[in-house]
Amino acid sequence: MEHRTKAVPGFASRYGVDKLVWFEIYEDAASAIAREKELKKWRRDWKIRLIEERNPGWEDLYPGIAS
C-alpha cells in the first residue's frame, strides 16, 4: 500500500512504481529475505521472463490479495 500511495519517499515514489506484478509467499522472513537476495542478483531479462510466465499481461495483482 505504501508503494501505491507513495507514502514513503524513495525508489517507488521516485520511479513511479505502483503496480504489483509478481509476488511469492514464504513461511518465514529468513526464507523470503534469502529469495529476495537471490532475485536481486538475476539479470533483468531473467526477472522479466519470470513475471511473464505467470503474469503475461503485467496485470496489477494487488487488488486480488488486498480484498
N, C-alpha and C positions, 0 to 999 in steps of 0.2 A: 504494500500500500504506500509506503514511503517513496518508492520509485515513481509510482503513478502520480502522486500528488507533488512530487519534487520537494518534499518536506525537509530533506537534509541536503545541504549544498555538497556537491561532489560530482563524481563521474556521471551518475544518472541524470542529474539536472543539467550538467554542462553539455552532454551529448544527446539529450532528448530521449533517453532510454525509458520507455514507459509501457512496453509490452512484454509479457511473459510468454516465450515461445518454447521453452524447454524446462523441465524440472525433473528431479529424481528424488525418491523418498528413501531415507535410511533409518535404521533402528536407533542409531546413536550419533551424537555430534562428532565423535572421533572418525567414524566411517565417512560421514558427509564431508568433513574437512579434508580427509585423505583423497576423496574423489575429486573435490574441487581443485586441489593442488595438482592432481593428475591431469585434469582437463585444461588447466591453465598452461600446461606445457605443450599441449597439442597445437598443431598448425591451424590457422583459420579455416582452411578448406576442409579439414577433418571435422571441425566443430559444425560447420555448415552442413556437411553430409549427415552428421548425427541428428541435427534438427530436422532436416528434410526427410529423413527416413520415417519419422513419426508425425511430423507436422509440416507436410509439403507446402501448404498454403501460408505458413508462418502466422497462423491464427493466434489471437491472444487467448491464452489458456487461463488467465486469472479469473474470469467470471465463473468458470466451471469448478474451481477449487474454493472460491470465496463464498459460495452460497451454502 
